[in-house]
Structures are given as structure tokens and as C-alpha cells.
Amino acid sequence: MTPWPALLGGLGFGFIVAAPVGPMSLLCMNRTMRQGLSAGLGTGAGIALADAFYALVTVTGFKAVGDFTAAYALPLKLLGSLFIAYLGVKAWRTAGAAAIPETARSGILYSLLTSFLLTLANPATILSFMALSASLGGNTGSSLLLPAGIALGSFCWWLLLALIIKGISRRLPGSFSRILSRISAAVLILFSFYGIFNAL
């Protein structure tokens, strides 16, 4: 069977799942504005890798991961929401300052790792990929090219978003960029409160 349906299906699904505005989108935008394009791309790459991991779990039928996320859904969601709150407060505190110098920026590995763990901490993510695999069905839903397509499609969205935010921030006065950073930080904190309330 030709591999293209699985790859193209994964590309489309990864792009669509990544596109809606949520806490991870705000985190990517805030890091791009405050720490530069590499931090934004690192954040997006971490999210794309987590999406690909969950998709891989789905197509290989690795039941242990699904059982683990189901059993520990509450603590995972609480930990993820608390960490988002921490990142939001951190972003708020640095939003009023000038752009972070290149030598003082968090490394791309830190951005990738934190976003990867935050995305993994959301048990609902695996349900999306289970639904995807069921909807594609047959060989397409079990193809290992599906996670590869999802990772690529997701990263394409984060690359596009980071480039747009970087281009916009260069054309805005510093004061307006700092206001946008504060708004995104505040919404991140609100998202964390909602996640904690929803979990409890």
C-alpha cells in the first residue's frame, strides 16, 4: 500500500491540531517575542515531538502509556497547570524589561524540553490521536508514517507562527511589544487557573 495517505493525513492532522490558540500557542508567542526565534522554534519542536510520541503510542497500540495517562490524569493535569502558571508568572515578570540579551536567553533545549513535558502532561492529547487512528482505519491508521506526518505538520504550524510573531515584533515599538508580552503572560496564568479548576 502506498505510504502517502498516512503521511499526508498526519501532516494535515498535525497542522490542524496545533493551530487553535491555547496555552502552548501563547507560550510559543511569548518566548518568540522575549527570547527570540530560536526559543519559539524550540517550543514548537517540543510540542511537535510530544504529538508525534502520542501518535506513535496510538498506532503501535502501546497500551501501557494509555493506561498510565488514564490512571494519573488528575495529577498530570494539575502538574501541567501549575507549571504553566509558573511560566506565566515568569513571563509576566520579564515582560516589562527590555528584550533578553542573546547571552542570557534560555537555551533551545530548555524551550524544547519544557514544552515537550507540558504537552505530555495533557492526557486528553492521546484521546485525539486514538480518534484519529480509528477514523483513518486500516493500514493508514497503523502506519508509522502517521506520527512522522503529525510531527512535521505540527512543526510547520509552529514555524509559521514563530516567523509571524518575530516579523510583527520587529515592526512594533518596544512598549507595544512589552504590552503584548504581558497580555500573553496574563492569559497563560488564566489558562493555568482554568486547568486547575477543571481538574478539581
Secondary structure, DSSP 8 states (H G I E B T S, - for coil): --SHHHHHHHHHHHHHHH-S-SHHHHHHHHHHHHH-HHHHHHHHHHHHHHHHHHHHHHHHT-HHHHHHHHHTHHHHHHHHHHHHHHHHHHHHHHHTS----GGGS--HHHHHHHHHHHHHT-THHHHHHHHHHHHH-HHHHH-THHHHHHHHHHHHHHHHHHHHHHHHHHHS-HHHHHHHHHHHHHHHHHHHHHHHHHH-
